Amino acid sequence: MAESNNDNKSTPPPPGSEETQLLEVRQKIYPRQVHGIFNNWRVALVLITQVLFYGLPWLAWNNRQAVLFDLGARKFYLFDLVLWPQDFIWFAALLIISALGLFLFTAIAGRLWCGYACPQTVYTELFMWVEGWFEGDYKKQQKLNSQGWNGEKVLRRGGKHIAWILLALWTGITFVGYFTPIKTLLAEFSGWTLGPWETFWIFFYAFATWGFAGFMREQVCKYMCPYARFQSVMFDQDTLVITYDYRRGESRGQRKKGADYKTQGLGDCVDCGICVQVCPTGIDIRNGLQYMCIGCAACIDACDQVMEKMDYPKGLIRYSTQNAIDGKYPDKDITKHVFRPRTLFYGVLMTGILAAFVWTLANRIPLRVDVIRDRQTLSQETPSGNIENLYRLQLINMDDQGHRYRIAAKGIDGLRITQGHAITIEALGTANLSVSLEASRLALDKPSQPIIFEIVAEDDARIFREAKSSFLK
């Protein structure tokens, strides 16, 4: 059997000795490569997420960047959708939906997000691929680490860090490219004309990526990520998690292939330690569910390979629930326990908010109108004996194309507009319009009467807004 890559962990000194330390000294983990269906899923998601992340800033849409969060102009571009600061409610709803989705999927199937799509997991995987290209597999990495500095070690380590830095730097540029147009950003970067804001965030994000994915790795998941600490409140006995079937596997012990291990009192676990060797956080899943487990399922792939070689049934380590492992129901009944009060509550709440989010966004009117009275001239009498009020309309065209808007007013008999009947506003533009309203003195029976402005796009009647104000006598 292959030797464990965690043999260099020493036994901690007994309490009270002079060598007792408050914090565990980190032993670098060299995960063994593994192949299997879950590893294939993990690789696929790494590639998909990074194609999206690195590719979206380069996608053009209506002669602009398809996805751009322009903080300076206070506009967020998402393909055809353009969001303004006034649309903050949708961002809040999106955050709530994301949180409920995390709660729901965690209650159903544990830390799927952590194991397959979390940026820390994804970039650690990328950096480990680069490390493997330069330093070889986990055994060669251990050997290289233990040997003194020589030409080979300098070249391999140096090449690895250069590749890491370039990848981290490109990641930082891409990240900032979501807030500053990527083509403009690259031109400024190559010409050393970057502004202080862009410069700080490019190098800060690059440094964080290089440090977290290259050096800290599992330490981020174990000690920095709050999700590892509060996940237990979202788990229950019916949550689908990575589990070791102790009833089938114990007692552990090595044996030869084909031996009658049952007569020796042994279970299916051959105690090879490969499940520990492939774990990116260095835990032993056979000790039960631990908060350090990120749910990557590498141990499942590794154990299945061993079971296959030994001609044992697969699934000694598998996705299951604690109740199924304890024998309260068979694995085939796991799906029957997916819909339970907790998951139904999360699902119904998330579906309701998501439906409201989609409906309101689909029926969003891309026009905003604010009415401000002229404070210098509240009201005045015209030569014809009518009463005139002056207003200033602030209009924001939130659409990705220009429109011409007609203005009307109602609320008083005979009320008419004498100035400011229409205005043309370019795409994503703002404008101020002076509007004069006139009404007969006979129609005014109160010092102040409510009125309503109606603003409609001439080319699209669905773009319609009403704005309330008052008419002074």
C-alpha positions in Angstrom: 0.0 0.0 0.0 1.1 3.6 -0.7 2.6 5.4 2.2 0.8 8.3 3.8 1.9 11.8 3.0 1.1 12.9 6.6 3.7 10.7 8.3 5.7 13.7 9.2 3.2 14.9 11.8 4.7 14.5 15.2 2.8 13.6 18.4 2.2 16.7 20.4 4.0 16.9 23.8 1.9 16.3 26.9 0.2 19.2 28.7 2.5 21.0 31.1 5.7 20.3 29.3 7.9 23.1 28.2 7.3 22.3 24.6 3.5 22.6 24.7 2.3 25.2 22.1 -0.9 27.1 22.1 -1.3 26.7 18.3 -0.6 23.7 16.1 2.4 24.1 13.9 1.3 23.7 10.3 2.6 20.8 8.4 2.4 21.4 4.7 0.0 19.1 2.9 0.9 17.4 -0.4 -2.4 16.0 -1.7 -2.1 13.0 -3.9 -3.6 13.2 -7.3 -6.9 11.2 -7.8 -9.1 10.4 -10.7 -12.8 9.6 -10.7 -16.2 11.0 -11.4 -16.1 13.6 -8.6 -12.7 14.8 -9.7 -14.0 15.1 -13.2 -16.9 17.3 -11.9 -14.5 19.4 -9.9 -12.2 19.9 -13.0 -15.2 20.8 -15.2 -16.4 23.4 -12.7 -13.0 24.9 -12.4 -12.8 25.3 -16.1 -16.4 26.6 -16.5 -16.1 29.1 -13.7 -12.8 30.5 -14.9 -13.9 30.7 -18.6 -16.8 32.8 -17.3 -14.7 34.9 -15.0 -11.9 35.6 -17.4 -14.1 35.8 -20.5 -17.1 37.9 -19.5 -15.1 41.3 -19.4 -14.2 40.7 -23.1 -17.7 40.1 -24.2 -19.1 43.1 -26.2 -22.8 44.0 -26.0 -24.4 47.0 -27.8 -21.0 48.6 -28.4 -20.0 48.4 -24.8 -18.7 45.8 -22.3 -21.5 43.2 -21.6 -20.8 43.1 -17.8 -19.5 46.3 -16.2 -20.0 47.8 -12.8 -19.2 51.4 -13.5 -19.0 52.9 -10.0 -17.9 56.3 -11.3 -21.0 56.7 -13.5 -23.2 54.8 -11.0 -24.4 52.3 -13.6 -24.2 48.5 -13.6 -24.4 46.9 -17.0 -25.6 43.3 -17.3 -26.1 42.6 -21.0 -29.4 44.4 -21.9 -30.1 45.4 -18.3 -28.7 48.6 -16.9 -29.1 49.2 -13.1 -28.9 52.5 -11.4 -28.4 53.4 -7.7 -32.2 53.7 -7.5 -32.4 49.9 -8.3 -30.5 48.9 -5.2 -33.5 46.9 -4.1 -32.7 44.3 -6.7 -29.2 43.9 -5.4 -30.5 43.4 -1.9 -33.0 40.8 -3.2 -30.2 39.0 -5.1 -28.1 38.8 -1.9 -31.1 37.4 0.0 -31.7 34.8 -2.8 -28.0 33.8 -2.7 -28.0 33.4 1.0 -31.2 31.3 1.0 -29.8 29.2 -1.9 -26.7 28.5 0.2 -28.8 27.5 3.2 -31.0 25.3 1.0 -28.2 23.4 -0.8 -26.2 23.1 2.4 -29.2 21.5 4.2 -29.7 19.1 1.3 -26.2 18.2 0.3 -23.6 19.8 2.6 -20.7 21.9 1.4 -21.2 21.5 -2.4 -20.2 25.1 -2.9 -17.0 24.8 -1.0 -15.9 21.6 -2.7 -16.6 22.6 -6.3 -17.1 26.3 -6.9 -15.7 28.4 -4.0 -13.0 30.8 -5.4 -10.6 29.5 -2.7 -11.1 25.9 -3.9 -11.0 26.8 -7.5 -7.8 28.9 -7.3 -6.1 26.5 -5.0 -6.8 23.8 -7.6 -5.4 26.0 -10.4 -2.3 26.8 -8.3 -1.8 23.1 -7.5 -2.0 22.2 -11.2 0.8 24.7 -11.9 2.8 23.3 -9.0 2.4 19.8 -10.4 3.7 21.0 -13.8 6.9 22.4 -12.3 7.6 20.1 -9.3 5.9 16.8 -10.2 3.5 14.7 -8.1 3.2 14.8 -4.4 6.2 12.5 -3.7 8.5 14.6 -5.9 7.3 17.7 -4.2 8.1 16.2 -0.8 11.5 15.2 -2.0 12.2 18.6 -3.5 11.1 20.3 -0.3 13.4 18.2 1.8 16.6 18.6 -0.3 18.9 21.6 -0.1 18.9 24.5 -2.5 20.5 23.6 -5.8 20.1 24.5 -9.5 17.2 22.2 -10.0 15.3 23.5 -7.0 15.8 27.1 -7.9 14.6 26.5 -11.4 11.5 24.5 -10.4 10.6 26.8 -7.5 11.4 29.9 -9.4 9.4 28.8 -12.5 6.4 27.9 -10.3 6.3 31.3 -8.5 6.7 33.2 -11.8 3.7 31.3 -13.2 1.8 31.8 -9.9 2.5 35.6 -10.0 1.5 35.9 -13.6 -1.8 34.0 -13.0 -2.5 36.0 -9.9 -1.7 39.3 -11.7 -4.0 38.4 -14.6 -6.7 37.5 -12.1 -6.3 40.9 -10.4 -6.5 42.7 -13.8 -9.6 40.7 -14.7 -11.3 41.5 -11.4 -10.7 45.2 -11.8 -11.9 44.8 -15.4 -15.4 44.3 -14.1 -15.3 47.9 -12.7 -13.1 49.6 -15.3 -13.5 48.7 -19.0 -11.0 45.9 -19.6 -9.6 47.3 -22.8 -9.0 50.7 -21.3 -7.5 49.1 -18.2 -5.0 47.0 -20.2 -4.0 50.1 -22.2 -3.4 52.0 -19.0 -1.6 49.1 -17.4 0.8 48.6 -20.4 1.4 52.3 -20.5 1.9 52.7 -16.7 -0.9 55.3 -16.6 -3.1 53.5 -14.2 -5.0 55.5 -11.6 -4.4 54.9 -7.9 -7.7 53.1 -7.5 -7.0 50.5 -10.2 -3.4 50.1 -9.2 -4.3 49.3 -5.6 -7.0 46.8 -6.4 -5.1 45.0 -9.1 -2.1 44.3 -6.9 -4.1 43.7 -3.8 -6.3 41.1 -5.4 -3.3 39.5 -7.1 -1.4 39.4 -3.8 -4.4 37.9 -2.0 -4.8 35.2 -4.8 -1.1 34.4 -4.7 -1.1 34.2 -0.9 -4.4 32.3 -0.3 -4.1 29.8 -3.2 -0.4 29.4 -3.2 0.5 29.3 0.5 -2.4 29.4 2.9 -4.7 27.0 1.0 -6.5 24.8 3.6 -5.7 27.3 6.3 -8.2 29.7 4.7 -10.9 27.0 4.8 -10.1 25.9 8.4 -9.5 29.1 10.2 -10.5 32.1 8.1 -13.8 31.1 6.4 -16.8 31.6 8.7 -18.8 29.1 6.8 -16.8 26.2 8.2 -17.8 27.3 11.7 -21.6 27.8 11.3 -22.3 25.0 8.8 -23.2 22.7 11.6 -26.4 24.6 12.3 -27.5 24.0 8.8 -26.8 20.2 8.9 -29.1 17.6 10.3 -29.2 13.8 10.3 -30.7 13.8 6.8 -28.2 16.1 5.2 -26.3 14.4 2.3 -22.6 14.5 3.3 -19.4 12.6 2.6 -19.4 9.7 5.1 -17.4 6.7 6.0 -19.5 3.5 6.5 -18.0 2.5 9.8 -20.4 -0.5 10.1 -19.0 -1.9 6.9 -15.4 -0.7 7.2 -14.5 -1.6 10.8 -12.3 -3.1 12.0 -9.7 -1.8 9.6 -6.6 -3.8 8.7 -4.3 -4.6 5.8 -4.7 -7.9 4.0 -3.9 -9.6 0.7 -6.2 -9.4 -2.2 -8.6 -12.4 -2.2 -8.0 -13.3 1.5 -10.9 -14.3 3.7 -10.7 -11.1 5.8 -14.1 -11.7 7.4 -12.7 -14.7 9.4 -10.0 -12.4 10.7 -12.6 -10.0 12.1 -11.8 -7.3 9.6 -14.1 -4.9 7.7 -13.8 -3.6 4.1 -11.3 -0.8 5.0 -7.8 -2.0 4.1 -6.3 0.9 6.1 -4.3 2.1 3.1 -4.5 5.8 4.1 -5.1 7.0 0.5 -8.3 8.8 1.6 -6.1 10.9 3.8 -3.4 11.4 1.2 -5.8 12.9 -1.3 -7.6 15.2 1.1 -6.7 18.9 0.4 -7.3 19.7 4.1 -5.4 16.7 5.5 -8.2 15.1 7.5 -9.2 11.5 8.0 -12.8 11.1 7.0 -12.9 7.8 8.8 -13.0 9.8 12.1 -16.4 11.2 11.2 -17.7 14.4 9.8 -15.4 17.3 10.6 -15.7 21.1 10.0 -12.5 21.0 8.0 -14.1 18.8 5.4 -14.9 21.0 2.3 -16.9 18.3 0.6 -14.7 17.9 -2.5 -15.3 14.1 -2.6 -11.6 13.3 -3.4 -11.7 10.6 -0.7 -14.7 8.9 -2.4 -12.8 8.7 -5.8 -9.7 7.4 -4.0 -11.6 4.8 -1.9 -13.6 3.5 -4.9 -10.4 2.9 -6.8 -9.0 0.8 -3.9 -12.3 -1.1 -3.5 -12.3 -1.8 -7.2 -8.7 -3.2 -7.0 -9.6 -5.4 -4.1 -12.9 -6.6 -5.8 -15.0 -5.1 -3.0 -18.2 -3.2 -3.5 -17.7 0.6 -4.0 -19.1 3.1 -1.6 -17.2 2.5 1.6 -16.8 6.3 1.6 -19.8 7.9 -0.2 -22.4 10.6 -0.2 -24.9 9.5 2.4 -26.8 10.8 5.4 -26.0 10.1 9.1 -29.4 8.3 9.5 -28.7 6.1 6.5 -25.2 5.2 7.8 -26.7 4.4 11.2 -29.1 2.0 9.5 -32.4 4.0 10.1 -33.2 3.7 6.4 -31.4 2.3 3.3 -29.5 4.5 0.9 -32.2 4.1 -1.7 -34.6 6.1 0.5 -32.3 9.1 0.9 -34.2 11.0 -1.7 -37.4 10.6 0.2 -35.9 12.6 3.0 -34.8 15.5 0.9 -38.1 17.3 1.3 -38.4 17.9 5.0 -39.6 21.0 7.0 -36.2 22.8 6.9 -35.6 22.4 3.2 -39.2 23.1 2.4 -39.1 26.3 4.3 -35.9 27.4 2.5 -37.2 26.3 -0.8 -40.6 28.0 -0.6 -39.1 31.3 0.8 -36.4 31.3 -1.9 -38.8 30.5 -4.7 -41.2 33.3 -3.6 -38.5 35.9 -3.4 -37.0 34.7 -6.7 -40.4 34.9 -8.4 -40.9 38.4 -7.1 -37.4 39.3 -8.2 -37.9 38.1 -11.8 -41.4 39.5 -12.1 -40.5 43.0 -10.9 -37.3 43.0 -13.0 -39.2 42.0 -16.1 -41.8 44.7 -15.5 -39.3 47.3 -14.5 -40.0 50.7 -16.2 -36.7 52.3 -17.3 -37.7 55.8 -16.5 -37.4 57.9 -13.3 -39.1 61.2 -12.8 -38.7 63.7 -9.9 -40.8 66.9 -9.8 -39.4 70.0 -8.1 -41.4 73.2 -7.7 -39.9 76.5 -8.7 -39.2 78.0 -5.3 -38.7 81.5 -6.6 -42.1 81.7 -8.2 -44.7 79.6 -6.4 -47.6 80.9 -8.5 -48.4 83.9 -10.6 -51.3 85.4 -12.6 -51.1 85.5 -16.4 -52.3 88.4 -18.5 -55.4 86.3 -19.3 -56.3 86.0 -15.6 -55.3 82.3 -15.2 -53.0 81.0 -12.6 -49.6 79.7 -13.6 -47.2 77.4 -11.7 -43.7 76.6 -12.7 -42.0 73.1 -12.2 -38.7 71.5 -12.9 -38.8 67.8 -14.0 -35.7 65.7 -13.5 -35.9 62.7 -15.8 -33.5 59.7 -16.1 -33.7 57.5 -19.1 -32.6 54.1 -17.7 -33.0 52.4 -21.0 -30.2 51.3 -23.3 -31.7 53.4 -26.1 -32.8 57.0 -26.5 -36.5 58.0 -26.3 -38.7 61.1 -26.8 -41.1 61.6 -24.0 -44.5 63.5 -24.0 -45.5 65.3 -20.8 -49.1 65.8 -19.7 -50.8 66.8 -16.5 -54.2 66.1 -14.9 -56.0 66.7 -11.6 -57.7 70.1 -12.3 -60.4 70.9 -14.9 -58.9 72.7 -17.8 -55.3 72.2 -16.6 -52.9 72.6 -19.6 -49.2 72.8 -20.3 -48.0 76.0 -21.8 -44.3 75.1 -21.7 -42.4 71.8 -21.7 -44.6 69.5 -23.7 -41.9 67.0 -24.7 -38.2 66.2 -24.4 -35.7 63.8 -26.0 -33.2 62.0 -23.8 -30.4 59.9 -25.1 -29.7 56.4 -24.0 -28.8 56.2 -20.3 -29.1 60.0 -20.1 -30.5 62.5 -17.7 -32.3 65.8 -18.4 -34.0 68.7 -16.6 -37.2 70.1 -18.2 -38.9 73.3 -17.2 -42.7 72.9 -17.3 -45.3 75.6 -17.0 -48.9 74.7 -16.0 -51.8 77.0 -16.3 -55.4 76.7 -14.9 -58.4 78.8 -14.6 -58.9 80.7 -11.3 -62.5 79.4 -11.2 -61.3 75.8 -11.2 -59.2 76.3 -8.1 -61.4 75.9 -5.1 -58.5 75.3 -2.6 -55.2 77.0 -2.0 -53.4 73.9 -3.0 -54.7 71.1 -5.1 -53.0 67.8 -6.0 -52.0 67.1 -9.6 -50.3 64.3 -11.5 -47.8 64.6 -14.3 -47.9 61.8 -16.9 -44.7 61.0 -18.8 -44.8 58.5 -21.7 -42.3 57.5 -24.4 -43.6 58.2 -27.8 -42.1 55.0 -29.3 -43.0 52.7 -26.5 -46.2 53.2 -24.5 -45.1 50.7 -21.9 -42.5 53.2 -20.7 -44.9 55.3 -18.6 -44.5 57.1 -15.3 -46.7 59.3 -13.1 -45.4 61.8 -10.7 -47.4 63.6 -8.0 -47.2 67.3 -7.2 -49.5 70.2 -6.2 -50.9 73.3 -7.9 -51.0 76.5 -5.8 -53.6 79.1 -6.2 
